[in-house]
Amino acid sequence: MIDELTWQLLEELYQKLPEIKCTNANDKQITEAENALEMHFSDLYRYFLKHHEVSSINDKIIYTLTKSKTSPSSSWSVVEVTKNFKNEASAKSLNFQGWYIVSENKNGEYIGVNKKGEVWTLQQSDNFEKDKIANDFEQFLAQLLS
């Protein structure tokens, strides 16, 4: 379910800071990214990519499909970062099929979304211990915006 307040706050943020706004992704770009990752994004992340794609919120990087003026020169793509994460997990014989990485925290730990659309911190350990931080991507955005 879409909470209009979250999306309104996000829109107000990029009106104040237009340099964080990315070019919104289209259906073809989203489908190509999902195919490259062999999984599907949650409906809320798809909505974000299509309508409100920004590269950062309050200095936290958000991995996207298109770059903004403030995107880092490397590691801005949800596809690239997710592939790197899955390679790390695979090297540890861990299965994160259906997961994708949307951000990282100040400790450099991945923030990922699972098949159910829940958002988790994946701690850099031998088995990427998980800590649930939001029920969905929209709640994660709301936390960043508050």
Salt bridges, closest charged atoms under 4 A:
ASP27 OD1 - LYS50 NZ 2.86
GLU32 OE2 - LYS28 NZ 3.76
GLU34 OE1 - HIS40 ND1 3.61
GLU34 OE2 - ARG46 NH1 2.88
GLU118 OE2 - LYS132 NZ 3.37
